[in-house]
Every structure is written in structure tokens, then in C-alpha cells.
Amino acid sequence: MGWASELLVVMSWLFVVGCARGIGANWGTQASHPLPPSTVVQMLKDNGIQKAKLFDADDRVLSALANSGIQVMVGIPNDMLASLASDHKAAERWVAKNVSDYVHDGVDIRFVAVGNEPFLETYNGSFLQTTYPALQNIQAALDAAGLSNQVKTTVPLNADVYRSVTGKPSDGDFRSNIHDLMLSIVKFLSDNGAPFTANIYPFISLYEDPNFPVDYAFFDGYYSPIVDGSFTYTNVFDANHDTLVAALQRNGFGNVSIIVGEIGWPTDGNMNANQQLAQRFNQGFMNHVSSGNGTPLRPGPIDAYLFSLVDEDEKSIQPGNFERHWGVFAYDGSPKYELDLRSTTEAAAAAAANSSSLVGAKNIKYLERKWCVLKPSVSLDDAEIAPSVSYACENADCSSLGYKTACSDLDAQGNISYAFNSYYQKNDQDNRACGFSGLATVTEQDPSTSTCKFDIMIDAEAAESWKARTLTQLNLLWCIVLPVIVTFV
């Protein structure tokens, strides 16, 4: 390696370390009633979160981040990769509109995330041919705009792009079917002083493998650690992270910096998704980060973005019902559990001042205190119940209903009422959204239980209203018989 290449590596390391102070958070916006962007920015600042990772270039979000002091990673959705890969002019227009203009207006954009986990095996190769060319064209556009020293490109990748055939981190390498492509991308990142971004999810390891040792997912110490030469791994995060480090080293790129683009634990939607385990994992991870020890193969600061900041009730639940419950804050910006996001020094000072660990959203306005529930007089054998509940759940959020979830204590009537209320709240408490062929009624008595909260939506101007949706869906419901068996009725 020549002196120029060595200088670039050092400059890259200094750039990323400069961006790595404090913890970051993923800010997703797939919500029916999103918090106002200015409110979220204040939440980030109140909680000392210095970095925000976005999944697109939403104007309201980016404008709210102007002059906030928060460093930004702006994302390009996968469905845009093909056009950006095939047309360098399209890449230039995207950078001009979504990077240059906002940087000029005071948004501290540090990274452009080209795609989001585009090489997931479940995508069946849909983005294999477009991700790298799109990355090249966006980088060229940043160069042409004079922004390449300030803004770096990266590709957030799922941890399934690397693996170890022996289970030992030191045997890590990139997935065989994309090995050459991964090396091209890593070399490109290295040449441009850009980081490798990996999303690491110990929860998914536990979710996908019922035999996965639960304690290994956390940071409390595991009774049967993995011994790899002179290193001992007591948690799956360190082992997974160092499998990537080994893969980079094995292929001659051991100096490439690493960003953990997503890491977290959901609070509902699965038997292992609850507030207790989420608090245990996220606080353990924060303590790990604040220690500054890093991992066995990569000592030092860990640059990471928690996934995620706030729950999103319109995320796809195809991977699992837990997808809508990753936030450390609920849909309304209220903290779900105690979590200290500060460094050890800051935490000590905060403790001395008796300050709380998380600061929720301020000045939130809610809809009226009323709920939509099943009429007590309705028989559970009514033939209209099954299609009504199915419709409500397909068009709202029933992801808290199920085995060992937050609302698993509900009886049949409670399950039906929860579904009806979810649809009613999502549609801004419009009376027409609490009809269901005369099965439902509006009540001012809160039907929530000690573990299951029947939400009232926030009154946010940014939220999509009932009147903007397709009213004919509701009118057509009663003419359709859906072949759905509602197992919880």
C-alpha cells in the first residue's frame, strides 16, 4: 500500500471516528399517524442522539433536521436502484435535489445509504445487478457536486452477506454466491474512504432458531461461550461483528471502517419480543458501546444506530408481527422502558442530577378519549364477525394479538374489540369506521387491560386522514365474504 492509499485510510478512519460520537437512531416514517418531524428532532436532541439514519429523502424530515446539529444518513429505497444504476444523470439529479440542496440549507448530511439490505436472500437476487452501479453513479454525482469529502456513500447490508462455515468468527467470509460482487463493493468503499454498513439482529437469530441459546443474544455473559483461538465470545453481537471483520481481513480490507446500521430488540408481536427483553438487550448494548472496548477483533469505539426510534404501524409484517414494534418509543413518542443512551460520564452526571433516562415527545395532542368495541349484545357466533375482524386487521394493526404477545390476555370479545378499535383509531375516529354491520359501538370507557393498551391515536396534521382514504373499501366490505378463519375468536 502506497503513502497516498495509507493517507486515505487514515483520513477515512478520522472521518468515521468524528461521526461516531454518541449513539444514532433509525428514523422510519411508515406510520399512519406520524409524529411531526420537528417533534422528533426535539426528541433526538433531548435524548442526546446525535445521528439519524433515514430510509428515504422525505422533505419534511430533512427540512426539520436543518441546523439541528444532528448528523444525517439519507437513504435511497431499493426500488430506485435500477433507474440510478442505468442513468448517471438521474443520479446527479437525485444528489442535487436530496443532498446538495439540503446541505446548502444547513442539514448535516454525512452519508448516503444506497439501498437497504438489497442482497437479502429473500429478495432472490432482485437487486444484484443494480446496487453496485447505483453506488458508483451516486458517488460520481457527489464528486461532481464537490461533496465527496463531506458525504460518503455506503450500502446498508444484512448480516447474511457474510458467514462462517465453522461458526467461529475468525473463519468469516462473504457469501459464496455474491463473493466477487461483495469484494467489488468493499474495494469501492475502501477507495473512497467510505464505511461498510451492516445490520446485526440477535433477536432474529433467536426468532429463526428455537434452539438458539437465549442468553447468548444478550450482554450479561453466556455460560457456554465460543472460544476462537485467543478470543472468547460471550454474546452473538461480538461474534457476528467479528465474523464481518474477519471477512474483510481475509480479503485484504481489514482497515475498512464499520457502521452498525441497525441493531435493537422489538417489544411486541412475538413471544420473545417484550419490553423486559428489549430493555435488557438495548441497555446491555448501550453499556457495551459506552465502554469503548469494541469487539475482540476490532477494539475501540463502535459506531451504531439503534433500530428504531419510534414504532411504525404501517410496516410490512411479512417477516413477523414484531416488525411494527422496534421503537424505543411508542407511536406517540412516549418511552416504553428505562434506557440510558448516554456515555458513562454523562450517565453519572445525569444520575447525580436525578434526571430520567429517556425524554418523550412533548406537547402531543390526542384524539378524543373514546374507543370502538364489539357490542356486548352481539353473539360471538354471528357470521359477520370473522370477515369484519379480518377486514379491520388487514387495514389497521392487529400485531399485538397472538400467542404470548402484549394482548394475549384478552378473551374473544376483547380480541374483536381490539381489532375494531385499531381500525377506528387509524381512521381518525370517524363514526363510519365503527360500523361493522352494526356489530360495533363507540364507548368512552377504556377497554385496556393491565398489559394490553387500546390506543388512541395522536391528532397529527401529518397523519393521513380517513377522508383521504378509499371510502369504498368500507362500503364494499359488507358485500364480500372473506374465506378467513379468525383463530382467536
C-alpha positions in Angstrom: 0.0 0.0 0.0 1.5 3.4 -1.1 1.6 6.5 1.1 -1.4 8.0 -0.7 -3.5 4.9 0.0 -2.4 4.9 3.6 -3.3 8.6 4.0 -6.7 7.9 2.6 -7.3 5.1 5.1 -6.2 7.3 8.0 -8.4 10.2 6.8 -11.3 7.7 6.4 -10.8 6.5 9.9 -10.7 10.0 11.3 -13.8 10.9 9.3 -15.8 8.0 10.7 -14.5 8.4 14.3 -15.5 12.0 14.1 -19.0 10.9 13.1 -19.1 8.2 15.7 -19.5 10.2 18.9 -22.7 9.2 20.6 -25.4 6.8 19.5 -27.5 7.1 16.4 -31.1 6.1 15.7 -33.1 4.9 12.7 -36.0 7.2 12.0 -38.6 5.4 10.0 -41.9 7.0 8.8 -44.2 4.1 7.9 -46.8 5.2 10.4 -50.5 6.1 9.9 -50.2 9.0 12.4 -46.5 10.0 12.3 -45.2 12.5 14.9 -44.5 15.9 13.4 -40.8 15.9 12.2 -40.0 18.9 14.4 -41.2 17.0 17.4 -39.0 14.0 16.5 -35.9 16.3 16.0 -36.5 17.7 19.5 -36.7 14.1 20.9 -33.4 13.3 19.3 -31.8 16.4 20.8 -33.4 15.9 24.2 -32.0 12.3 24.4 -28.6 13.2 23.2 -28.9 11.2 20.0 -26.5 12.8 17.6 -27.1 10.8 14.4 -30.2 10.0 12.4 -30.5 7.3 9.7 -33.3 7.8 7.2 -34.7 5.4 4.7 -35.6 7.9 2.1 -35.3 11.7 1.4 -38.6 13.0 2.9 -38.6 16.7 2.5 -40.5 17.4 5.8 -38.0 15.2 7.7 -34.8 16.7 6.2 -36.1 20.2 6.5 -36.7 19.7 10.2 -33.1 18.5 10.6 -31.7 21.7 9.2 -29.3 23.4 11.7 -30.1 20.8 14.4 -26.6 19.6 14.9 -27.7 16.1 14.1 -25.6 14.1 11.6 -27.8 12.5 8.9 -27.6 9.4 6.8 -30.1 9.8 4.0 -31.4 6.6 2.3 -32.2 5.6 -1.3 -35.0 2.9 -1.4 -34.3 -0.3 -3.3 -37.0 0.4 -5.9 -34.9 3.4 -7.1 -31.7 1.5 -7.6 -32.4 0.4 -11.2 -33.0 4.0 -12.5 -29.9 5.3 -10.7 -27.8 2.5 -12.0 -28.7 2.9 -15.6 -28.6 6.7 -15.8 -25.8 8.8 -14.3 -27.9 11.9 -15.0 -30.6 10.6 -12.8 -28.0 10.1 -10.0 -26.9 13.7 -10.5 -30.4 14.9 -10.2 -31.0 12.8 -7.1 -27.9 14.2 -5.4 -28.7 17.8 -6.4 -32.3 17.5 -5.0 -31.8 15.3 -2.0 -28.2 16.1 -0.8 -26.8 19.4 -2.2 -30.0 21.5 -1.7 -30.3 20.3 2.0 -26.6 20.7 2.7 -26.9 24.2 1.5 -29.9 24.7 3.8 -28.0 23.5 6.9 -28.7 19.8 7.0 -25.5 18.0 8.2 -25.7 15.0 5.7 -22.7 12.7 6.3 -23.8 9.5 4.4 -26.0 8.4 1.5 -27.3 4.9 2.1 -27.6 3.3 -1.4 -30.4 0.8 -1.0 -31.5 -1.1 2.2 -30.3 -4.7 2.6 -30.5 -5.2 -1.2 -28.8 -8.6 -1.1 -31.2 -10.3 1.3 -31.5 -13.9 0.2 -35.3 -13.5 0.4 -35.1 -11.0 -2.5 -33.9 -13.8 -4.8 -31.3 -11.6 -6.4 -33.6 -8.8 -7.5 -31.0 -6.1 -6.8 -27.8 -7.9 -7.5 -27.3 -6.2 -10.9 -28.3 -2.6 -9.9 -26.8 -1.9 -6.4 -23.1 -1.6 -7.3 -23.7 0.6 -10.5 -26.1 2.8 -8.5 -23.4 3.1 -5.8 -20.9 4.2 -8.4 -23.2 6.7 -10.0 -24.2 8.3 -6.7 -20.5 8.6 -5.7 -19.7 10.2 -9.1 -22.6 12.6 -8.6 -21.2 13.5 -5.1 -17.8 14.0 -6.6 -19.2 16.3 -9.3 -21.1 18.3 -6.7 -18.0 18.8 -4.7 -19.4 16.9 -1.7 -17.3 13.8 -1.6 -15.2 15.0 1.3 -18.2 15.6 3.5 -20.7 13.0 2.3 -19.8 9.3 2.0 -21.7 6.6 0.2 -22.4 3.2 1.8 -24.7 0.2 1.3 -26.6 -1.0 4.5 -26.4 -4.8 4.2 -28.0 -7.5 6.2 -25.6 -9.7 8.2 -26.5 -12.6 5.9 -23.9 -11.3 3.3 -21.2 -12.9 5.4 -20.9 -16.1 7.4 -18.6 -18.6 9.0 -18.8 -22.3 7.9 -17.3 -23.3 11.3 -19.2 -20.9 13.5 -16.0 -19.3 14.6 -15.7 -15.6 13.8 -12.1 -16.0 12.6 -13.4 -18.1 9.7 -15.7 -15.4 8.4 -16.0 -14.7 4.7 -18.6 -13.3 2.3 -21.4 -15.4 1.0 -20.2 -17.6 -1.8 -22.9 -16.6 -4.4 -22.1 -12.9 -4.1 -18.4 -13.1 -3.1 -17.0 -11.3 -6.1 -19.7 -8.7 -6.0 -19.0 -8.0 -2.4 -15.3 -7.6 -3.0 -16.0 -5.1 -5.7 -18.3 -3.1 -3.4 -15.8 -3.3 -0.5 -12.9 -2.2 -2.7 -15.0 0.7 -3.9 -15.9 1.7 -0.3 -12.2 1.5 0.7 -11.0 3.5 -2.3 -13.5 6.3 -1.4 -12.8 6.3 2.3 -16.4 5.1 3.0 -17.6 2.6 5.7 -19.1 -0.8 5.4 -22.6 -0.8 7.0 -24.0 -4.0 8.5 -27.4 -4.6 10.2 -27.0 -7.0 13.1 -30.0 -8.5 14.8 -29.5 -11.0 17.6 -33.3 -11.1 18.0 -33.7 -12.5 14.5 -31.2 -15.3 15.4 -33.5 -16.2 18.3 -36.6 -15.8 16.3 -35.5 -18.1 13.4 -33.9 -20.8 15.6 -35.9 -22.1 18.6 -32.7 -23.9 19.8 -30.7 -20.7 19.8 -29.4 -20.1 23.4 -31.3 -17.1 24.7 -28.6 -15.7 27.0 -26.1 -15.6 24.1 -28.3 -12.9 22.5 -27.6 -10.6 25.4 -24.6 -9.0 27.0 -24.8 -10.4 30.5 -22.4 -13.2 29.9 -23.1 -16.7 28.5 -22.2 -19.9 30.3 -21.0 -21.6 27.1 -19.1 -19.0 25.2 -17.4 -19.5 21.8 -13.7 -19.9 22.1 -11.9 -18.8 18.9 -8.1 -19.0 19.4 -7.2 -16.4 22.0 -10.6 -14.8 21.9 -13.7 -15.7 23.8 -17.2 -14.6 22.7 -19.9 -14.4 25.3 -22.5 -12.7 23.1 -23.7 -13.1 19.5 -23.2 -9.4 18.6 -19.5 -9.5 19.1 -19.3 -12.9 17.3 -21.3 -11.6 14.4 -19.5 -8.3 14.1 -16.1 -10.1 14.2 -17.2 -12.5 11.5 -17.5 -9.4 9.3 -14.1 -8.1 10.5 -12.6 -11.5 9.6 -14.3 -11.5 6.2 -12.8 -8.0 5.5 -9.4 -9.1 6.7 -9.4 -12.3 4.8 -9.9 -10.4 1.5 -7.4 -7.6 2.1 -9.6 -4.9 3.5 -9.0 -5.1 7.2 -8.8 -1.3 7.6 -12.3 -0.6 6.2 -14.4 1.1 8.9 -17.7 -0.5 10.0 -21.0 1.1 10.9 -23.7 -1.0 12.6 -26.6 0.4 10.6 -29.4 -1.3 12.6 -29.5 -3.1 16.0 -32.3 -3.4 18.5 -35.0 -5.5 20.0 -38.8 -5.3 19.5 -41.3 -5.1 22.3 -44.3 -7.0 20.9 -45.6 -9.3 18.2 -43.7 -12.4 19.3 -43.1 -14.5 22.5 -39.5 -13.2 22.7 -40.5 -9.6 21.9 -41.4 -7.7 25.1 -40.4 -4.6 27.0 -38.3 -6.5 29.5 -36.1 -8.3 27.0 -35.9 -5.1 24.8 -34.7 -3.1 27.8 -32.2 -5.9 28.7 -30.8 -6.0 25.2 -30.7 -2.3 24.4 -29.2 -1.3 27.7 -26.7 -4.0 27.5 -25.7 -2.8 24.1 -25.5 0.8 25.2 -23.3 -0.2 28.1 -21.1 -2.2 25.6 -20.8 0.9 23.3 -20.1 3.3 26.1 -17.3 1.1 27.5 -15.3 1.9 24.4 -13.9 -1.6 24.4 -15.3 -2.6 21.0 -15.0 -6.3 20.0 -12.1 -8.7 20.2 -11.1 -8.3 16.6 -11.9 -4.5 16.4 -11.2 -2.8 19.7 -12.3 0.8 20.1 -15.5 2.8 19.5 -18.5 1.2 18.0 -20.5 3.3 15.5 -24.1 2.2 15.7 -27.7 3.2 15.0 -30.4 1.8 17.2 -33.4 0.3 15.5 -35.5 2.1 15.9 -36.6 5.4 17.4 -40.5 5.1 17.1 -42.9 2.3 16.4 -44.3 2.2 12.8 -47.8 0.7 12.5 -47.7 0.5 8.7 -44.5 -1.5 8.3 -44.9 -4.8 6.5 -45.4 -7.7 8.9 -44.4 -10.3 6.3 -41.2 -11.0 8.3 -43.2 -11.2 11.6 -45.7 -9.2 13.7 -42.8 -7.8 15.6 -41.8 -5.5 12.7 -44.2 -2.8 14.0 -42.7 -2.7 17.5 -39.0 -2.0 17.2 -39.2 1.5 18.7 -37.7 2.5 22.0 -40.6 5.0 21.9 -44.2 4.1 21.3 -46.2 5.6 18.3 -46.9 8.7 20.3 -43.3 9.3 21.4 -43.7 8.0 24.9 -40.8 6.0 26.3 -41.6 2.3 26.6 -39.0 1.5 29.2 -36.0 2.9 31.1 -33.0 3.2 28.8 -29.8 5.2 29.3 -28.4 6.4 25.9 -25.6 8.4 27.4 -21.9 7.7 27.8 -20.7 6.5 31.2 -19.6 10.0 32.2 -22.8 11.6 31.0 -24.9 9.0 32.8 -23.1 9.6 36.1 -23.7 13.3 35.8 -27.4 12.7 34.9 -27.8 10.3 37.8 -26.4 13.0 40.2 -29.0 15.4 38.8 -31.8 12.8 39.2 -32.7 13.2 35.5 -34.8 10.5 33.7 -33.1 8.2 31.2 -35.4 8.9 28.2 -37.2 12.1 27.3 -40.5 11.6 25.4 -42.2 13.7 22.8 -43.6 17.0 24.1 -46.9 18.7 23.5 -48.6 15.7 21.9 -52.3 16.1 21.2 -54.5 13.1 21.0 -57.9 12.3 19.5 -60.9 12.2 21.9 -61.0 9.6 24.7 -63.3 7.1 23.0 -62.9 3.6 21.6 -64.7 1.3 19.2 -65.7 -2.1 20.7 -67.9 -5.0 20.0 -71.4 -4.5 21.2 -72.0 -6.6 24.4 -75.3 -7.8 22.9 -73.7 -9.4 19.8 -73.3 -13.2 19.8 -69.8 -14.5 19.2 -71.4 -16.9 16.7 -72.5 -14.0 14.5 -71.4 -14.8 10.9 -70.4 -11.2 10.2 -67.7 -11.3 12.9 -65.0 -13.2 11.1 -65.0 -11.1 7.9 -65.3 -7.9 9.9 -62.3 -8.7 12.1 -60.3 -9.9 9.1 -61.0 -6.6 7.3 -60.1 -4.5 10.3 -56.8 -6.3 10.8 -55.9 -6.2 7.1 -56.4 -2.4 7.1 -55.1 -1.5 10.6 -52.8 -3.1 13.1 -53.5 -6.3 15.0 -49.9 -7.3 15.5 -50.3 -7.2 19.3 -52.8 -10.0 19.1 -51.3 -13.5 19.3 -49.6 -16.1 21.4 -47.6 -14.6 24.3 -48.0 -11.0 23.0 -49.0 -7.9 24.9 -52.7 -8.6 24.3 -52.7 -12.4 24.7 -54.7 -12.0 27.9 -57.8 -10.8 26.0 -60.8 -13.0 25.7 -62.7 -13.5 22.4 -64.7 -10.3 22.8 -61.6 -8.4 23.7 -59.8 -9.6 20.6 -62.6 -8.5 18.4 -62.9 -5.1 20.1 -59.1 -4.6 19.8 -59.3 -5.1 16.0 -62.3 -2.8 15.7 -60.7 -0.1 17.7 -57.4 -0.3 15.8 -59.3 0.4 12.6 -61.4 3.1 14.2 -58.4 5.0 15.6 -56.4 4.6 12.4 -59.2 6.3 10.6 -59.3 9.3 13.0 -62.3 8.0 15.0 -64.7 8.6 12.1 -68.1 7.1 13.1 -68.3 5.2 9.8 -65.2 3.3 10.9 -67.1 1.9 13.8 -69.9 0.3 12.0 -69.0 -3.2 11.0 -72.6 -4.2 10.0 -73.9 -3.0 13.3 -71.6 -5.2 15.4 -69.6 -2.3 17.0 -70.3 0.7 19.2 -68.3 3.7 20.5 -67.6 3.8 24.2 -65.9 6.3 26.5 -64.9 3.5 28.9 -61.3 2.5 28.3 -61.2 -1.2 27.4 -57.5 -1.5 28.1 -56.1 -4.2 30.4 -53.0 -4.2 32.6 -50.9 -5.5 29.7 -52.9 -4.6 26.6 -53.4 -0.9 25.7 -56.2 0.1 23.4 -54.5 3.1 21.7 -56.0 6.5 21.0 -54.2 7.9 18.0 -52.4 11.2 18.1 -54.0 14.2 16.4 -51.2 15.0 13.9 -51.7 17.1 10.9 -49.2 15.0 9.1 -51.3 11.9 9.5 -53.3 10.6 6.6 -57.0 11.1 7.4 -60.0 9.0 6.9 -61.3 11.3 4.2 -58.1 10.8 2.1 -58.5 7.1 2.1 -60.8 5.0 -0.1 -64.2 5.1 1.5 -65.5 2.5 -0.9 -63.4 -0.2 0.8 -65.7 0.1 3.9 -68.8 0.2 1.8 -67.8 -2.9 -0.1 -66.9 -4.8 3.0 -70.4 -5.9 3.7 -70.8 -7.3 0.2 -67.7 -9.6 0.5 -67.4 -12.8 2.3 -63.8 -13.4 3.1 -62.6 -17.0 3.5 -60.7 -16.3 6.6 -60.7 -18.3 9.8 -60.1 -15.9 12.8 -58.3 -18.2 15.2 -58.6 -16.0 18.2 -62.5 -15.7 18.0 
